[in-house]
Amino acid sequence: MGCTMSAEERAALERSRQIEKNLKEDGLQAAKDIKLLLLGAGESGKSTIVKQMKIIHESGFTAEDYKQYKPVVYSNTIQSMVAILRAMGTLNIAFGNPEREVAFKLIMHSLYLFIFNMDFVRVSSHVDTNNSGEH
């Protein structure tokens, strides 16, 4: 046994060093990775969190995404606003600015008209349109 290595031993040592280097790099990368476990009941917002993370850390929304999510965002905003306004009435919470009472009445009236029109559309779609006078 001499002090020199055979070509085969040098190649094995080089492979070993490369493997060690790769393991170290992979370990550093894994340390940077963040894993997140989202738990919650259905419709509690888990998917929303994932979508927000994608928007923030990746390329954002596509044009198709904007088209798809726009009505959902509007609907959620209106539903939340109405829930808050109704709760304010139930809990007898006054507006900080009395001028907001006018806006509140306008919103609630518009909502009433919207719901009334939706009910009208549903009812009228079930009405027989022939001239027999029967419904």
CYANA upper distance limits for C-alpha pairs under 8 A (distance plus 0.5 A):
  5 MET  CA      9 GLU  CA      6.26
  5 MET  CA     10 ARG  CA      6.66
  6 SER  CA     10 ARG  CA      6.76
  7 ALA  CA     11 ALA  CA      6.66
  8 GLU  CA     12 ALA  CA      6.73
  9 GLU  CA     13 LEU  CA      6.59
 10 ARG  CA     14 GLU  CA      6.61
 11 ALA  CA     15 ARG  CA      6.65
 12 ALA  CA     16 SER  CA      6.60
 13 LEU  CA     17 ARG  CA      6.66
 14 GLU  CA     18 GLN  CA      6.63
 15 ARG  CA     19 ILE  CA      6.60
 16 SER  CA     20 GLU  CA      6.67
 17 ARG  CA     21 LYS  CA      6.59
 18 GLN  CA     22 ASN  CA      6.61
 19 ILE  CA     23 LEU  CA      6.60
 20 GLU  CA     24 LYS  CA      6.65
 21 LYS  CA     25 GLU  CA      6.73
 22 ASN  CA     26 ASP  CA      6.51
 23 LEU  CA     27 GLY  CA      6.49
 24 LYS  CA     28 LEU  CA      6.75
 25 GLU  CA     29 GLN  CA      6.71
 26 ASP  CA     30 ALA  CA      6.51
 27 GLY  CA     31 ALA  CA      6.65
 28 LEU  CA     32 LYS  CA      7.11
 29 GLN  CA     33 ASP  CA      7.05
 38 LEU  CA     46 LYS  CA      6.74
 39 LEU  CA     46 LYS  CA      7.82
 40 GLY  CA     44 SER  CA      6.56
 40 GLY  CA     45 GLY  CA      8.50
 40 GLY  CA     46 LYS  CA      7.49
 45 GLY  CA     49 ILE  CA      6.85
 46 LYS  CA     50 VAL  CA      7.07
 47 SER  CA     51 LYS  CA      6.66
 48 THR  CA     52 GLN  CA      6.60
 49 ILE  CA     53 MET  CA      6.72
 50 VAL  CA     54 LYS  CA      6.77
 51 LYS  CA     55 ILE  CA      6.71
 52 GLN  CA     56 ILE  CA      6.60
 53 MET  CA     57 HIS  CA      6.39
 53 MET  CA     58 GLU  CA      8.35
 54 LYS  CA     58 GLU  CA      5.75
 54 LYS  CA     59 SER  CA      8.08
 54 LYS  CA     60 GLY  CA      7.21
 55 ILE  CA     59 SER  CA      6.91
 55 ILE  CA     60 GLY  CA      4.56
 55 ILE  CA     61 PHE  CA      6.91
 56 ILE  CA     60 GLY  CA      7.11
 61 PHE  CA     65 ASP  CA      6.02
 61 PHE  CA     66 TYR  CA      6.90
 62 THR  CA     66 TYR  CA      6.94
 63 ALA  CA     67 LYS  CA      6.85
 64 GLU  CA     68 GLN  CA      6.62
 65 ASP  CA     69 TYR  CA      6.45
 66 TYR  CA     70 LYS  CA      6.26
 67 LYS  CA     71 PRO  CA      8.37
 68 GLN  CA     72 VAL  CA      8.14
 69 TYR  CA     73 VAL  CA      6.60
 70 LYS  CA     74 TYR  CA      6.79
 71 PRO  CA     75 SER  CA      6.51
 72 VAL  CA     76 ASN  CA      6.55
 73 VAL  CA     77 THR  CA      6.57
 74 TYR  CA     78 ILE  CA      6.70
 75 SER  CA     79 GLN  CA      6.55
 76 ASN  CA     80 SER  CA      6.53
 77 THR  CA     81 MET  CA      6.61
 78 ILE  CA     82 VAL  CA      6.60
 79 GLN  CA     83 ALA  CA      6.63
 80 SER  CA     84 ILE  CA      6.73
 81 MET  CA     85 LEU  CA      6.68
 82 VAL  CA     86 ARG  CA      6.51
 82 VAL  CA    108 MET  CA      8.34
 83 ALA  CA     87 ALA  CA      6.57
 84 ILE  CA     88 MET  CA      6.63
 85 LEU  CA     89 GLY  CA      7.04
 85 LEU  CA    104 PHE  CA      8.03
 86 ARG  CA     90 THR  CA      6.78
 87 ALA  CA     91 LEU  CA      6.42
 88 MET  CA     92 ASN  CA      6.23
 88 MET  CA     93 ILE  CA      5.26
 88 MET  CA     94 ALA  CA      7.55
 89 GLY  CA     93 ILE  CA      6.80
 89 GLY  CA     94 ALA  CA      8.47
 95 PHE  CA    100 ARG  CA      6.94
 95 PHE  CA    101 GLU  CA      7.40
 97 ASN  CA    101 GLU  CA      8.40
 99 GLU  CA    103 ALA  CA      7.81
100 ARG  CA    104 PHE  CA      6.60
101 GLU  CA    105 LYS  CA      6.75
102 VAL  CA    106 LEU  CA      6.77
103 ALA  CA    107 ILE  CA      6.62
104 PHE  CA    108 MET  CA      6.65
105 LYS  CA    109 HIS  CA      6.45
106 LEU  CA    110 SER  CA      6.54
107 ILE  CA    111 LEU  CA      6.58
108 MET  CA    112 TYR  CA      6.60
109 HIS  CA    113 LEU  CA      6.73
110 SER  CA    114 PHE  CA      6.59
111 LEU  CA    115 ILE  CA      6.63
112 TYR  CA    116 PHE  CA      6.47
113 LEU  CA    117 ASN  CA      6.48
114 PHE  CA    118 MET  CA      6.66
115 ILE  CA    119 ASP  CA      6.65
116 PHE  CA    120 PHE  CA      6.58
117 ASN  CA    121 VAL  CA      6.59
118 MET  CA    122 ARG  CA      6.73
119 ASP  CA    123 VAL  CA      6.59
120 PHE  CA    124 SER  CA      6.37
121 VAL  CA    125 SER  CA      6.47
122 ARG  CA    126 HIS  CA      7.27
123 VAL  CA    127 VAL  CA      7.21
126 HIS  CA    135 HIS  CA      8.39
127 VAL  CA    135 HIS  CA      5.67
128 ASP  CA    134 GLU  CA      7.22
128 ASP  CA    135 HIS  CA      5.76
